[in-house]
């Protein structure tokens, strides 16, 4: 009789003991509280919001809870060219500049210096700015995109006449000095259309400099122009140069 009662008592207390142990185990286990939901170990935690992750890159700034990202693209401008007629630098002597010019076959017509051209091109800078709530790389609310345009720095290119040298005229004696010529190149210089009367040859050095002397006494009373050209190119090449008209005394 006693043994039967002991067995029944043990059987009646066993379920309670299991329930108590399970509850104690749950209380002892680590938990994660997210909002008002109690998450047990092993449950997944969502870290993304309703927006795609924002850019986290150079050009982004974070201030007052908002991330702003800006990128700028330069669009080339449309070139605008202005041409200015050539003019002689020195016209009254005794120093005359050799100006870059184009020779013409008519000795009775005085060539003019080459015109100068100035080309201006102003690019446009287009800046696209995006913004969102939160730090860079977060999933905060997209605050939209704005686009703005500003003028960039103008690009100015000027191509004009050059002065490869000067001619010092003292009476009918000419001393011409040159710089910036083709290096180690033979040149001919003298009176245009009268080289058989007044002309000289010289060879430039490695730095493109040279000196020539010639006499204009056979052309006294005439109005002439002094010219310069590489002998290999002749008087109609790209490196031809000429002075303003002068009267030989």
Backbone bond lengths (Angstrom), bond angles and torsions (degrees), N, CA, C in turn:
res aa  C-N    CA-C-N  psi(-1)  N-CA   C-N-CA  omega(-1)  CA-C   N-CA-C  phi
1 X - - - 1.453 - - 1.512 111.48 -
2 X 1.310 118.30 -46.88 1.474 122.30 179.66 1.502 110.69 -64.71
3 X 1.318 118.10 -40.53 1.467 121.41 -179.26 1.505 110.25 -66.48
4 X 1.334 118.30 -34.94 1.462 120.83 178.83 1.506 111.11 -66.25
5 X 1.383 116.74 -43.34 1.463 120.74 178.42 1.526 110.67 -63.10
6 X 1.307 118.19 -39.25 1.485 121.58 -179.61 1.506 110.55 -62.68
7 X 1.322 117.20 -40.02 1.464 119.80 -179.81 1.508 111.31 -65.84
8 X 1.375 117.39 -42.90 1.458 121.54 -179.58 1.521 110.67 -65.40
9 X 1.327 117.53 -37.34 1.483 120.52 -179.68 1.525 110.41 -67.07
10 X 1.323 115.03 -41.57 1.479 118.71 179.74 1.507 110.12 -65.05
11 X 1.328 116.83 -39.34 1.459 119.84 -178.80 1.509 111.51 -67.91
12 X 1.326 118.85 -34.09 1.467 120.89 -177.74 1.511 112.48 -74.55
13 X 1.311 118.78 -27.94 1.481 122.05 -179.51 1.522 113.37 -87.17
14 X 1.333 120.10 -18.22 1.477 122.67 -175.11 1.515 112.73 -60.99
15 X 1.341 121.81 -47.02 1.477 120.32 -179.74 1.508 112.67 -61.45
16 X 1.296 118.19 -39.25 1.478 120.48 179.21 1.506 110.88 -62.20
17 X 1.302 116.42 -40.54 1.466 119.68 -179.22 1.526 110.84 -64.03
18 X 1.352 118.97 -38.56 1.462 122.78 179.62 1.513 110.46 -66.61
19 X 1.343 116.76 -42.46 1.471 120.48 -179.63 1.510 110.91 -63.59
20 X 1.318 116.76 -43.68 1.469 121.28 -179.69 1.523 110.30 -62.55
21 X 1.308 118.29 -43.77 1.464 121.94 -179.72 1.524 110.65 -63.21
22 X 1.343 117.55 -42.03 1.471 120.29 -179.99 1.516 111.23 -64.39
23 X 1.374 116.81 -39.58 1.457 119.47 179.66 1.523 110.86 -67.70
24 X 1.287 117.06 -38.99 1.468 120.35 177.90 1.522 110.38 -63.80
25 X 1.328 117.03 -38.41 1.462 120.66 179.51 1.520 110.64 -65.11
26 X 1.331 116.34 -40.61 1.464 119.36 178.77 1.517 111.60 -65.28
27 X 1.319 116.63 -40.86 1.461 120.03 179.70 1.521 112.02 -66.94
28 X 1.317 116.14 -31.78 1.477 119.93 -179.04 1.512 112.10 -78.71
29 X 1.351 118.61 -21.15 1.468 120.83 -176.41 1.529 109.92 -74.99
30 X 1.399 119.20 147.52 1.474 122.74 177.83 1.521 110.26 -67.64
31 X 1.313 115.52 142.06 1.462 121.25 -179.03 1.513 109.32 -127.36
32 X 1.358 116.96 158.61 1.459 123.59 177.65 1.513 107.79 -120.99
33 X 1.330 116.97 124.77 1.449 121.33 -179.66 1.512 108.74 -102.11
34 X 1.314 118.47 115.65 1.464 123.15 179.96 1.524 106.75 -123.25
35 X 1.349 114.86 108.95 1.458 119.55 -174.78 1.514 109.00 64.10
36 X 1.302 116.96 -121.76 1.471 121.29 178.87 1.520 111.22 -109.40
37 X 1.350 117.20 13.03 1.462 121.20 -177.40 1.515 108.88 -104.85
38 X 1.301 117.61 127.68 1.455 122.50 177.18 1.511 108.37 -90.32
39 X 1.372 115.78 117.98 1.461 120.88 -177.88 1.514 109.54 -103.38
40 X 1.303 116.36 132.02 1.451 121.86 178.54 1.517 109.89 -86.87
41 X 1.327 118.12 161.44 1.471 121.05 178.85 1.523 110.85 -53.78
42 X 1.364 114.57 138.55 1.448 119.52 178.06 1.511 113.20 94.69
43 X 1.358 119.17 -11.04 1.461 120.51 179.70 1.520 110.27 -78.93
44 X 1.379 119.32 143.21 1.464 123.47 -179.02 1.514 109.96 -76.57
45 X 1.382 116.08 142.78 1.458 122.22 179.07 1.523 107.89 -115.13
46 X 1.321 119.48 120.97 1.465 122.88 179.72 1.521 109.40 -77.01
47 X 1.361 116.79 131.23 1.466 120.95 -178.72 1.516 111.79 -113.44
48 X 1.329 117.74 -0.91 1.462 119.83 -177.79 1.510 110.11 -102.57
49 X 1.331 114.08 150.74 1.451 119.68 176.73 1.506 110.34 -100.05
50 X 1.350 115.52 -154.51 1.443 119.57 -176.84 1.513 114.12 -88.32
51 X 1.351 118.93 -7.52 1.458 122.50 -178.03 1.528 110.53 -109.94
52 X 1.349 117.88 152.40 1.473 119.77 173.86 1.516 110.68 -63.00
53 X 1.334 115.86 155.89 1.459 119.56 178.89 1.524 109.66 -63.37
54 X 1.332 116.20 136.21 1.463 120.07 -178.62 1.522 110.51 -80.09
55 X 1.334 115.10 169.21 1.470 120.72 179.52 1.518 110.50 -69.33
56 X 1.300 115.34 142.02 1.465 122.19 173.02 1.520 106.03 -127.27
57 X 1.324 116.88 88.66 1.451 121.38 -169.62 1.514 109.99 -151.35
58 X 1.346 117.69 169.82 1.460 120.04 174.97 1.523 110.44 -58.56
59 X 1.315 116.04 143.93 1.453 120.43 -178.27 1.509 113.26 97.95
60 X 1.354 117.22 -1.37 1.462 121.43 178.57 1.520 110.12 -102.85
61 X 1.327 116.04 141.34 1.462 121.88 176.36 1.522 108.28 -128.39
62 X 1.349 115.31 150.98 1.456 121.34 -179.25 1.520 108.51 -122.78
63 X 1.333 116.12 122.36 1.457 120.15 -178.38 1.517 109.35 -154.19
64 X 1.315 115.69 137.50 1.468 122.77 176.94 1.523 112.10 51.79
65 X 1.333 116.32 39.38 1.451 121.06 176.18 1.510 115.42 79.65
66 X 1.333 117.04 6.82 1.459 120.42 -177.58 1.525 110.16 -125.92
67 X 1.334 117.04 136.30 1.454 122.55 174.90 1.523 108.82 -99.71
68 X 1.326 115.60 129.16 1.463 121.85 178.94 1.524 108.63 -120.35
69 X 1.330 116.80 130.04 1.462 122.20 179.39 1.527 108.63 -122.88
70 X 1.338 116.15 133.72 1.464 120.80 -178.99 1.524 110.30 -131.66
71 X 1.323 116.72 139.87 1.452 122.43 174.17 1.530 108.16 -134.51
72 X 1.348 115.54 139.71 1.462 120.83 -175.42 1.526 110.19 -120.11
73 X 1.315 116.23 134.81 1.461 123.32 178.34 1.524 108.90 -120.09
74 X 1.343 116.25 134.79 1.462 120.91 179.02 1.522 109.83 -97.01
75 X 1.328 116.05 125.19 1.463 122.10 177.75 1.523 108.02 -105.99
76 X 1.332 118.78 121.29 1.469 120.92 -177.98 1.523 111.38 -58.22
77 X 1.327 115.33 144.53 1.448 120.60 179.39 1.522 112.02 -85.50
78 X 1.315 115.23 172.25 1.466 121.41 177.51 1.526 108.94 -88.22
79 X 1.339 118.19 121.84 1.469 119.79 -177.07 1.529 111.90 -64.16
80 X 1.320 114.61 141.86 1.464 121.57 175.49 1.525 107.27 -126.57
81 X 1.323 117.32 124.44 1.462 121.29 -173.93 1.524 111.02 -114.72
82 X 1.333 115.13 133.61 1.458 122.39 175.76 1.528 107.82 -118.49
83 X 1.311 116.37 129.01 1.461 121.64 -179.09 1.524 109.74 -106.88
84 X 1.337 115.15 130.47 1.457 121.62 179.10 1.522 108.77 -113.33
85 X 1.322 118.43 127.07 1.467 120.04 -179.68 1.523 111.39 -58.68
86 X 1.318 115.73 148.52 1.459 119.88 179.49 1.521 111.47 -70.85
87 X 1.311 114.87 152.57 1.476 120.22 176.77 1.518 108.14 -144.63
88 X 1.312 115.92 147.72 1.457 120.52 -179.55 1.525 109.90 -73.49
89 X 1.324 115.64 138.29 1.464 120.14 178.58 1.522 110.77 -75.15
90 X 1.310 116.84 -44.25 1.464 121.43 -178.75 1.522 108.76 -124.25
91 X 1.327 117.10 122.81 1.460 120.40 -175.35 1.524 113.67 -122.33
92 X 1.331 117.82 -11.82 1.464 119.15 -172.90 1.518 113.43 -114.26
93 X 1.338 118.28 -3.40 1.453 120.42 178.08 1.523 112.56 66.71
94 X 1.333 117.72 -179.21 1.471 124.92 2.80 1.536 114.38 -76.98
95 X 1.366 117.16 1.83 1.463 119.98 178.08 1.526 108.58 -106.58
96 X 1.316 116.31 125.82 1.466 121.89 179.28 1.533 108.97 -120.33
97 X 1.331 115.43 134.81 1.462 120.41 176.44 1.521 110.41 -86.74
98 X 1.340 114.90 141.03 1.463 120.35 170.28 1.529 107.54 -84.65
99 X 1.321 115.95 112.90 1.464 120.82 -178.52 1.523 110.13 -100.94
100 X 1.339 114.57 144.91 1.463 119.38 175.30 1.524 108.86 -65.00
101 X 1.309 117.52 130.06 1.453 121.44 -175.77 1.521 109.27 -154.83
102 X 1.310 116.11 177.68 1.464 122.13 177.18 1.519 108.41 -114.72
103 X 1.293 116.36 124.38 1.462 120.21 -179.56 1.527 109.97 -73.00
104 X 1.311 115.60 153.88 1.455 121.54 175.29 1.523 107.53 -128.47
105 X 1.317 118.06 152.80 1.472 119.94 -172.99 1.528 114.43 -73.73
106 X 1.327 118.92 -15.13 1.454 121.26 -175.32 1.524 110.41 -87.63
107 X 1.306 117.65 112.08 1.464 121.17 -178.40 1.530 112.59 -70.28
108 X 1.313 117.03 -16.18 1.461 119.75 -179.75 1.531 111.77 -85.81
109 X 1.328 117.31 -6.33 1.462 121.16 179.31 1.526 108.18 -114.57
110 X 1.318 115.66 126.10 1.465 120.22 -178.68 1.527 110.38 -81.95
111 X 1.338 119.08 121.27 1.468 120.76 176.74 1.527 111.33 -64.91
112 X 1.327 115.95 155.07 1.460 122.29 178.26 1.534 109.72 -110.47
113 X 1.335 116.56 156.63 1.473 119.08 177.69 1.531 110.63 -60.59
114 X 1.309 115.68 152.72 1.459 119.62 177.00 1.528 110.45 -62.61
115 X 1.329 117.58 143.75 1.471 119.84 177.01 1.520 110.55 -69.18
116 X 1.307 115.43 160.23 1.466 120.34 174.94 1.523 108.45 -105.42
117 X 1.312 116.02 145.20 1.465 121.13 178.73 1.521 109.25 -122.36
118 X 1.314 115.16 136.08 1.461 121.48 176.61 1.521 108.01 -119.64
119 X 1.317 116.35 118.97 1.465 122.03 -179.66 1.517 109.17 -109.57
120 X 1.329 115.03 126.44 1.462 120.98 -179.64 1.530 109.33 -117.78
121 X 1.321 116.00 132.48 1.457 121.61 177.99 1.531 108.02 -135.59
122 X 1.331 116.41 119.62 1.460 120.83 -178.38 1.527 109.82 -107.83
123 X 1.326 118.35 114.11 1.468 120.07 -179.68 1.532 111.12 -74.92
124 X 1.322 115.59 162.50 1.465 122.46 175.40 1.523 108.93 -110.98
125 X 1.326 116.22 130.92 1.462 121.66 178.23 1.528 108.76 -100.23
126 X 1.323 116.25 115.12 1.460 122.08 -179.31 1.528 108.11 -104.56
127 X 1.335 116.28 120.35 1.466 121.84 -178.89 1.526 110.21 -112.34
128 X 1.338 116.10 124.16 1.459 122.37 177.28 1.529 107.93 -106.54
129 X 1.342 116.87 123.85 1.463 122.20 -176.31 1.522 109.91 -119.82
130 X 1.327 116.36 128.56 1.463 122.05 175.52 1.525 108.60 -116.81
131 X 1.331 116.15 153.75 1.467 120.68 -179.50 1.531 110.00 -144.46
132 X 1.332 115.69 150.41 1.462 120.82 175.21 1.525 109.00 -154.11
133 X 1.322 115.25 157.83 1.462 120.68 176.78 1.521 109.26 -72.69
134 X 1.323 116.71 138.93 1.447 120.76 176.17 1.510 112.92 102.33
135 X 1.333 114.75 176.60 1.462 121.94 -177.69 1.522 110.24 -76.77
136 X 1.364 116.42 163.15 1.470 119.33 176.82 1.523 111.61 -55.47
137 X 1.320 116.54 135.62 1.457 121.75 -179.88 1.505 114.18 87.32
138 X 1.351 118.28 -3.36 1.460 120.69 -178.53 1.527 110.35 -86.09
139 X 1.334 115.37 -178.50 1.463 121.11 -176.33 1.520 110.95 -114.15
140 X 1.337 115.99 36.79 1.456 119.57 -178.83 1.518 112.34 -71.49
141 X 1.305 115.16 173.94 1.462 121.27 -176.97 1.520 111.13 -64.78
142 X 1.327 116.15 133.17 1.464 122.20 176.66 1.522 108.95 -71.30
143 X 1.328 116.36 124.58 1.459 121.18 -178.52 1.521 113.03 -98.78
144 X 1.322 117.47 7.74 1.454 120.55 173.90 1.518 113.99 99.41
145 X 1.334 115.28 176.66 1.466 123.65 -176.94 1.525 109.63 -125.89
146 X 1.322 115.83 138.37 1.465 121.10 175.74 1.526 109.08 -124.49
147 X 1.325 116.31 148.72 1.470 122.35 179.34 1.523 109.16 -126.66
148 X 1.333 116.20 133.88 1.460 121.15 179.18 1.524 109.35 -135.38
149 X 1.332 115.70 153.15 1.461 121.28 -179.28 1.518 110.12 -128.82
150 X 1.330 116.03 138.74 1.458 121.93 175.28 1.529 108.61 -136.93
151 X 1.320 115.59 158.36 1.460 120.74 178.28 1.521 109.86 -79.05
152 X 1.325 116.61 135.93 1.458 121.38 177.77 1.519 111.18 -86.05
153 X 1.313 116.02 -169.55 1.461 121.80 179.47 1.528 109.99 -78.40
154 X 1.332 117.91 125.23 1.473 119.51 -178.95 1.527 111.52 -62.03
155 X 1.320 115.63 142.33 1.456 122.34 175.03 1.533 107.20 -103.56
156 X 1.326 116.31 116.79 1.458 121.09 -174.99 1.524 109.20 -116.31
157 X 1.314 116.14 125.22 1.462 122.10 178.57 1.517 108.63 -122.75
158 X 1.335 115.70 123.83 1.462 120.32 -179.87 1.524 109.75 -117.32
159 X 1.309 115.59 127.36 1.462 121.53 175.62 1.519 106.89 -119.48
160 X 1.298 116.09 116.77 1.455 119.26 -176.38 1.509 112.10 -139.08
161 X 1.303 114.21 -175.33 1.461 119.74 -179.29 1.525 110.02 -68.56
162 X 1.290 115.82 152.84 1.454 121.64 177.39 1.519 108.82 -119.84
163 X 1.314 115.92 156.30 1.460 121.01 178.63 1.523 108.26 -115.60
164 X 1.323 117.52 98.70 1.465 119.44 -177.58 1.524 113.56 -75.31
165 X 1.315 117.03 -9.01 1.466 117.18 -179.22 1.508 111.43 176.85
166 X 1.319 116.25 -177.33 1.457 122.07 179.63 1.526 109.24 -133.21
167 X 1.316 114.16 154.24 1.465 120.41 175.16 1.529 107.85 -119.97
168 X 1.299 115.89 122.19 1.463 121.33 176.92 1.526 107.79 -96.38
169 X 1.326 116.44 116.89 1.464 121.66 -175.05 1.531 108.86 -107.29
170 X 1.308 115.63 117.18 1.459 121.93 176.53 1.525 107.90 -119.31
171 X 1.345 115.50 97.92 1.457 118.50 -174.10 1.512 109.32 68.73
172 X 1.326 116.63 -118.58 1.463 120.98 178.43 1.522 111.59 -107.60
173 X 1.313 116.49 9.33 1.463 120.86 179.62 1.529 109.11 -100.90
174 X 1.328 115.07 133.21 1.469 120.16 -177.83 1.518 109.59 -122.71
175 X 1.319 115.62 129.66 1.466 122.08 169.28 1.521 107.03 -118.70
176 X 1.309 116.53 117.76 1.471 121.16 -178.21 1.521 109.57 -112.00
177 X 1.305 116.12 131.76 1.468 122.15 176.66 1.532 108.40 -119.69
178 X 1.333 115.77 141.60 1.453 120.00 -173.30 1.527 109.98 -131.63
179 X 1.328 114.48 152.66 1.464 121.76 173.64 1.524 107.63 -148.02
180 X 1.298 116.28 153.25 1.462 119.67 178.78 1.514 114.01 77.20
181 X 1.317 117.35 19.55 1.462 120.22 177.26 1.526 110.61 -83.73
182 X 1.324 115.53 174.86 1.461 119.03 172.17 1.525 108.36 -63.72
183 X 1.326 119.06 136.16 1.462 120.38 -177.39 1.527 112.56 -71.45
184 X 1.319 115.13 145.20 1.471 121.87 174.33 1.536 112.12 50.39
185 X 1.322 114.90 47.33 1.461 121.25 -176.04 1.523 109.90 -126.12
186 X 1.347 116.29 138.33 1.462 119.54 176.80 1.523 110.00 -81.13
187 X 1.339 115.17 133.58 1.462 122.50 179.73 1.516 109.36 -121.93
188 X 1.327 114.30 157.42 1.459 121.55 170.92 1.526 106.98 -120.82
189 X 1.302 116.71 138.98 1.457 121.59 -179.81 1.512 109.38 -142.56
190 X 1.314 116.23 154.30 1.465 119.80 -179.74 1.505 110.67 159.16
191 X 1.355 117.08 -155.49 1.460 122.65 -178.28 1.522 109.78 -87.43
192 X 1.315 115.90 126.22 1.464 120.32 179.89 1.534 109.96 -60.04
193 X 1.325 114.38 132.22 1.472 124.35 -178.88 1.533 113.29 71.56
194 X 1.375 117.31 -1.78 1.467 119.83 -179.87 1.530 110.93 -132.23
195 X 1.315 116.88 33.28 1.467 118.55 -177.27 1.521 111.53 -63.91
196 X 1.331 116.77 -26.29 1.462 118.34 177.94 1.511 112.86 -67.83
197 X 1.342 115.50 -19.19 1.466 120.02 179.00 1.517 111.06 -98.98
198 X 1.336 116.35 -42.33 1.465 120.29 -177.68 1.521 108.90 -140.07
199 X 1.337 116.89 104.52 1.453 120.98 179.39 1.510 110.81 -162.61
200 X 1.306 115.75 163.43 1.459 120.21 -179.37 1.526 109.01 -155.00
201 X 1.316 114.95 156.28 1.459 121.48 175.38 1.530 108.75 -113.69
202 X 1.316 115.66 149.25 1.467 120.45 173.57 1.521 107.43 -154.01
203 X 1.321 115.78 162.58 1.467 121.48 178.45 1.523 108.78 -119.38
204 X 1.325 115.86 127.31 1.464 120.33 179.01 1.522 110.22 -69.43
205 X 1.325 115.70 154.80 1.464 119.26 178.25 1.531 110.08 -88.26
206 X 1.332 115.76 -173.00 1.466 120.67 -176.30 1.523 112.47 -63.56
207 X 1.346 117.25 -22.97 1.460 121.38 179.28 1.525 111.91 -91.87
208 X 1.322 118.85 -0.10 1.451 121.68 -179.59 1.512 114.47 82.27
209 X 1.320 116.90 24.05 1.473 121.52 179.45 1.522 109.49 -109.51
210 X 1.347 115.00 157.77 1.462 119.02 178.72 1.523 110.93 -170.97
211 X 1.343 115.23 168.47 1.461 121.82 -179.69 1.527 109.31 -139.65
212 X 1.322 115.98 142.34 1.464 120.56 177.70 1.520 109.38 -139.92
213 X 1.346 116.11 146.64 1.458 122.17 176.84 1.521 109.05 -128.58
214 X 1.324 117.09 134.53 1.461 120.34 176.02 1.535 109.31 -152.30
215 X 1.336 114.71 165.43 1.458 121.32 -172.83 1.530 110.55 -116.20
216 X 1.330 115.42 133.62 1.457 121.30 -178.56 1.538 112.58 -106.32
217 X 1.315 117.46 15.99 1.475 119.61 -174.22 1.527 112.53 -60.25
218 X 1.332 117.16 -27.42 1.460 119.84 179.36 1.517 112.95 -75.42
219 X 1.339 116.79 -4.63 1.461 120.61 -177.66 1.533 112.10 -118.97
220 X 1.319 117.56 20.70 1.472 119.83 -179.16 1.532 110.66 -57.76
221 X 1.312 113.51 137.37 1.461 120.33 179.54 1.520 113.72 87.90
222 X 1.329 118.08 -8.86 1.465 120.81 179.52 1.537 110.52 -95.34
223 X 1.324 115.20 151.55 1.464 121.08 171.64 1.519 107.60 -99.52
224 X 1.312 115.95 121.93 1.464 121.48 -173.11 1.528 109.87 -132.85
225 X 1.299 114.44 176.11 1.462 121.80 169.14 1.523 108.08 -128.39
226 X 1.325 115.28 139.52 1.459 120.05 175.34 1.531 108.40 -87.64
227 X 1.327 116.14 141.70 1.459 120.21 -176.09 1.523 111.16 -129.72
228 X 1.318 114.62 164.59 1.464 122.33 -176.87 1.525 108.02 -147.90
229 X 1.350 117.03 135.46 1.462 120.65 178.59 1.518 109.87 -161.49
230 X 1.330 118.46 146.66 1.459 121.06 171.83 1.529 108.96 -66.06
231 X 1.306 117.59 136.52 1.463 119.56 -177.81 1.523 111.45 -63.57
232 X 1.314 118.54 -28.68 1.460 121.17 179.47 1.512 113.21 -73.09
233 X 1.344 117.91 -20.96 1.461 121.95 -178.84 1.522 112.24 -96.70
234 X 1.302 115.82 -31.07 1.455 118.98 -172.76 1.522 110.58 82.56
235 X 1.350 115.16 -172.08 1.462 119.91 -172.07 1.531 113.63 -90.92
236 X 1.326 117.65 8.40 1.463 119.67 179.34 1.530 111.19 -124.55
237 X 1.325 116.63 22.51 1.461 120.96 179.72 1.519 112.51 -92.50
238 X 1.322 114.55 -177.28 1.469 120.94 -174.98 1.519 112.92 -71.52
239 X 1.338 118.59 -20.14 1.462 120.68 -174.94 1.526 112.73 -105.35
240 X 1.306 115.48 21.69 1.459 120.05 177.89 1.529 109.83 -74.22
241 X 1.337 116.99 142.51 1.466 121.77 178.85 1.519 109.17 -142.84
242 X 1.332 114.67 156.51 1.450 120.55 -172.47 1.527 109.29 -148.28
243 X 1.334 116.26 156.03 1.466 120.35 174.59 1.527 109.32 -101.33
244 X 1.319 114.77 168.90 1.462 120.37 171.11 1.536 108.87 -64.91
245 X 1.334 117.70 155.33 1.459 119.61 178.25 1.531 111.89 -59.86
246 X 1.339 116.34 142.13 1.455 121.87 177.77 1.528 109.15 -140.04
247 X 1.297 115.40 150.95 1.476 120.85 178.96 1.502 109.53 -100.49
248 X 1.324 116.76 126.87 1.464 122.07 -177.50 1.531 109.24 -77.92
249 X 1.315 116.64 129.52 1.467 121.59 -179.91 1.530 109.73 -110.73
